[in-house]
Amino acid sequence: MYDKKEKREKRKKERGIVDFMMITHHFFHSLREWLLEIEDPRYQSYITYTRADLVYTVLISRQPDNRLFTILM
């Protein structure tokens, strides 16, 4: 694991999720609204996360080197 100083330095260099969300918002500014317009076949009483949350999770986890998750750990 990293010590606190190394972790701070790493966060300064790579903002990971922040950069991902900024790029997504810049090029696909209506993506969240589009995803929410899709019909959701799940039972409404069981839903905790929106479709947009699930799609963003998949997109983040599919990064080539998964550096977004290593920064958060």
Residue pairs with C-beta under 8 A, 6 or more apart in sequence:
2 10
10 71
11 71
14 67
14 71
16 67
16 68
16 71
16 72
17 60
17 68
17 71
17 72
20 59
20 60
20 63
20 68
24 31
24 56
24 59
25 31
31 52
32 52
35 50
35 51
35 52
35 55
36 50
36 51
36 52
38 51
40 47
40 51
60 68
60 69
61 69
